[in-house]
Amino acid sequence: MKKRLIIGATGASGIPILIQCLKLVQEQKDFESYLVMTDSAKLTLEHETKIKVEEVEKLADHVLDSREIGAGPASGSFQTEGMLIVPCSMKTIAGIHSGYADNLILRAADVTIKEQRPLVLAARETPLSAIHLRNLQELAMIPNVRIIPPMMTFYHMPESIEEMMYHIAAKLLEPFGIEAKEYRRWSGL
């Protein structure tokens, strides 16, 4: 049986990173992805890329509707390796923080926390308000919750935006035991 990874996408900027994450999970023989995109994520996809929703969905092993509150990931008995939300809007951060689970992404995140599975949030907003920072700080104090904003790095000497996206996608997937082939770790000066 393959390891299940829930991947949510919300309406914040950063959909190309979602696409890279899905491609990296596809390369893993022992993982399968469950993609849940909000309507806002689909709108952002149209704005940020020339890729159609159907093309992104083909990168996932399973696609669930964000309104499908009774789907497998809404229950703790649905075994997963955890959940990644990329990009993760501040609205979604606020919903997770308050336990307001009115869609499948929020409910699956709530389940992931209560089951103490890894939850990785690619929090995407700038600048951050005091409210955003409070919500992020309190979520970061919960065991197994990781806040990994998609920040640019340069120590790996990227030569393109694609290399930067690959690097952050690799960092987002690392907590689930996924090692991307081209991921260049810091090795010291």
Disulfide bonds with the S-S distance in Angstrom:
none
